[in-house]
Amino acid sequence: MKRWLKGSSYTLEPYISLYVFLFVLFVIGVIFGASMVGSLSFLQKQDLLFFVEQYFLSITESSRLTTLGELFSAFWTHGKYVTFLFLFGLSFIGLPVVWFLLFLKGIVIGFTVGFLVNQMSWKGFLLSMLSVTPQNLLIVPAYLLIVASSMIFCIHVMKMLFGKGKSYYTIGQAASLYFKSYIIALLIVLGGSIIEAFVSTQFMHIILK
């Protein structure tokens, strides 16, 4: 295992298996969310479809001049989620919550895509690819980054507190790197929010029109 570079950031190579575990956990959430669509009754699907159609109707009837308010709303939603992951990851007992939140994000994405495809066929698939996928290509890696960083942070704290294994960082240095990872995750989420506000929403409006 290669030595870490002090003062930079957590290196990826020593924790490949950790990132694989988190990615698999997220994918399982996506699969679980998509499978939940099939368990809905006909009336539940109709009720949910009604609310989706009302949302789509509000989009088609509104002007498509994207405002900074839409960007702020998207960044607030995703940034708040990243912040929750960061805060819960500060303690070892918060890790199960962090894992659950990542799993829950997968469920939401899987259910959204699964429901659109189930109810709208090819148009639902197109909506998913153009209005759900683009921003999540950045947002999901940001979630994976902060969850992985929280686990690495806790691993180092445990090593330093209980003297099990060697840590290349003090608690202060580990906390500093964890905070840097949080800032990087927020910047990535900001990029995803820009895509969501200025690209995905436009695509959705065009398709629905």
Contacts in CASP RR format, 6 or more apart in sequence:
PFRMAT RR
TARGET T0000
AUTHOR 0000-0000-0000
METHOD contacts of the structure
MODEL  1
MKRWLKGSSYTLEPYISLYVFLFVLFVIGVIFGASMVGSLSFLQKQDLLF
FVEQYFLSITESSRLTTLGELFSAFWTHGKYVTFLFLFGLSFIGLPVVWF
LLFLKGIVIGFTVGFLVNQMSWKGFLLSMLSVTPQNLLIVPAYLLIVASS
MIFCIHVMKMLFGKGKSYYTIGQAASLYFKSYIIALLIVLGGSIIEAFVS
TQFMHIILK
1 13 0 8 1.000
1 14 0 8 1.000
2 11 0 8 1.000
2 13 0 8 1.000
2 14 0 8 1.000
3 168 0 8 1.000
4 10 0 8 1.000
4 11 0 8 1.000
4 14 0 8 1.000
4 168 0 8 1.000
4 169 0 8 1.000
5 11 0 8 1.000
6 168 0 8 1.000
6 169 0 8 1.000
6 173 0 8 1.000
7 173 0 8 1.000
7 176 0 8 1.000
7 177 0 8 1.000
8 177 0 8 1.000
9 177 0 8 1.000
9 180 0 8 1.000
9 181 0 8 1.000
9 184 0 8 1.000
10 148 0 8 1.000
10 149 0 8 1.000
10 152 0 8 1.000
10 177 0 8 1.000
10 181 0 8 1.000
12 19 0 8 1.000
15 148 0 8 1.000
15 152 0 8 1.000
18 148 0 8 1.000
18 151 0 8 1.000
18 152 0 8 1.000
19 144 0 8 1.000
19 148 0 8 1.000
22 99 0 8 1.000
22 102 0 8 1.000
22 144 0 8 1.000
22 147 0 8 1.000
22 148 0 8 1.000
22 151 0 8 1.000
23 144 0 8 1.000
25 99 0 8 1.000
25 102 0 8 1.000
25 103 0 8 1.000
26 102 0 8 1.000
26 103 0 8 1.000
26 105 0 8 1.000
26 106 0 8 1.000
26 140 0 8 1.000
26 143 0 8 1.000
26 144 0 8 1.000
27 106 0 8 1.000
28 103 0 8 1.000
29 103 0 8 1.000
29 104 0 8 1.000
29 106 0 8 1.000
29 107 0 8 1.000
29 110 0 8 1.000
30 106 0 8 1.000
30 107 0 8 1.000
30 109 0 8 1.000
30 110 0 8 1.000
30 113 0 8 1.000
31 110 0 8 1.000
32 106 0 8 1.000
32 107 0 8 1.000
32 110 0 8 1.000
33 106 0 8 1.000
33 107 0 8 1.000
33 108 0 8 1.000
33 110 0 8 1.000
33 111 0 8 1.000
33 114 0 8 1.000
34 110 0 8 1.000
34 111 0 8 1.000
34 113 0 8 1.000
34 114 0 8 1.000
36 107 0 8 1.000
36 111 0 8 1.000
37 45 0 8 1.000
37 111 0 8 1.000
37 114 0 8 1.000
37 115 0 8 1.000
37 118 0 8 1.000
38 118 0 8 1.000
40 48 0 8 1.000
45 115 0 8 1.000
45 118 0 8 1.000
45 119 0 8 1.000
48 115 0 8 1.000
49 119 0 8 1.000
52 115 0 8 1.000
52 116 0 8 1.000
52 119 0 8 1.000
56 204 0 8 1.000
56 208 0 8 1.000
59 201 0 8 1.000
59 204 0 8 1.000
59 205 0 8 1.000
59 208 0 8 1.000
60 205 0 8 1.000
60 208 0 8 1.000
60 209 0 8 1.000
64 201 0 8 1.000
64 202 0 8 1.000
64 205 0 8 1.000
66 197 0 8 1.000
66 198 0 8 1.000
66 201 0 8 1.000
66 202 0 8 1.000
70 197 0 8 1.000
70 201 0 8 1.000
71 193 0 8 1.000
71 194 0 8 1.000
71 197 0 8 1.000
71 198 0 8 1.000
73 197 0 8 1.000
74 135 0 8 1.000
74 192 0 8 1.000
74 193 0 8 1.000
74 196 0 8 1.000
74 197 0 8 1.000
75 189 0 8 1.000
75 190 0 8 1.000
75 193 0 8 1.000
78 139 0 8 1.000
78 142 0 8 1.000
78 189 0 8 1.000
78 192 0 8 1.000
78 193 0 8 1.000
79 186 0 8 1.000
79 189 0 8 1.000
81 101 0 8 1.000
81 105 0 8 1.000
81 143 0 8 1.000
82 142 0 8 1.000
82 143 0 8 1.000
82 146 0 8 1.000
82 182 0 8 1.000
82 185 0 8 1.000
82 186 0 8 1.000
82 189 0 8 1.000
83 182 0 8 1.000
84 101 0 8 1.000
85 98 0 8 1.000
85 101 0 8 1.000
85 102 0 8 1.000
85 143 0 8 1.000
85 146 0 8 1.000
85 147 0 8 1.000
85 150 0 8 1.000
86 146 0 8 1.000
86 150 0 8 1.000
86 178 0 8 1.000
86 182 0 8 1.000
86 185 0 8 1.000
88 94 0 8 1.000
88 95 0 8 1.000
88 97 0 8 1.000
88 98 0 8 1.000
88 101 0 8 1.000
88 150 0 8 1.000
89 95 0 8 1.000
89 97 0 8 1.000
89 98 0 8 1.000
89 150 0 8 1.000
89 151 0 8 1.000
89 153 0 8 1.000
89 154 0 8 1.000
90 150 0 8 1.000
90 153 0 8 1.000
90 178 0 8 1.000
91 154 0 8 1.000
92 154 0 8 1.000
92 157 0 8 1.000
92 158 0 8 1.000
95 150 0 8 1.000
95 151 0 8 1.000
95 154 0 8 1.000
98 147 0 8 1.000
98 150 0 8 1.000
98 151 0 8 1.000
99 147 0 8 1.000
101 147 0 8 1.000
102 143 0 8 1.000
102 144 0 8 1.000
102 147 0 8 1.000
105 140 0 8 1.000
105 143 0 8 1.000
109 132 0 8 1.000
109 136 0 8 1.000
109 140 0 8 1.000
112 128 0 8 1.000
112 132 0 8 1.000
113 128 0 8 1.000
113 132 0 8 1.000
114 128 0 8 1.000
116 124 0 8 1.000
116 125 0 8 1.000
116 127 0 8 1.000
116 128 0 8 1.000
116 132 0 8 1.000
117 124 0 8 1.000
117 125 0 8 1.000
117 128 0 8 1.000
120 127 0 8 1.000
123 207 0 8 1.000
126 207 0 8 1.000
127 204 0 8 1.000
127 207 0 8 1.000
127 208 0 8 1.000
130 200 0 8 1.000
130 203 0 8 1.000
130 204 0 8 1.000
130 207 0 8 1.000
131 200 0 8 1.000
131 201 0 8 1.000
131 203 0 8 1.000
131 204 0 8 1.000
131 207 0 8 1.000
132 200 0 8 1.000
134 192 0 8 1.000
134 195 0 8 1.000
134 196 0 8 1.000
134 199 0 8 1.000
134 200 0 8 1.000
134 203 0 8 1.000
135 192 0 8 1.000
135 193 0 8 1.000
135 195 0 8 1.000
135 196 0 8 1.000
135 199 0 8 1.000
135 200 0 8 1.000
138 188 0 8 1.000
138 189 0 8 1.000
138 191 0 8 1.000
138 192 0 8 1.000
138 195 0 8 1.000
139 188 0 8 1.000
139 189 0 8 1.000
139 192 0 8 1.000
139 193 0 8 1.000
141 188 0 8 1.000
142 185 0 8 1.000
142 186 0 8 1.000
142 188 0 8 1.000
142 189 0 8 1.000
143 185 0 8 1.000
145 181 0 8 1.000
145 184 0 8 1.000
145 185 0 8 1.000
145 188 0 8 1.000
146 181 0 8 1.000
146 182 0 8 1.000
146 185 0 8 1.000
149 177 0 8 1.000
149 178 0 8 1.000
149 181 0 8 1.000
149 182 0 8 1.000
149 185 0 8 1.000
150 178 0 8 1.000
152 178 0 8 1.000
153 174 0 8 1.000
153 175 0 8 1.000
153 177 0 8 1.000
153 178 0 8 1.000
156 167 0 8 1.000
156 169 0 8 1.000
156 171 0 8 1.000
156 174 0 8 1.000
157 171 0 8 1.000
157 174 0 8 1.000
158 164 0 8 1.000
159 165 0 8 1.000
159 166 0 8 1.000
159 167 0 8 1.000
160 167 0 8 1.000
160 170 0 8 1.000
160 171 0 8 1.000
160 174 0 8 1.000
167 174 0 8 1.000
169 177 0 8 1.000
END
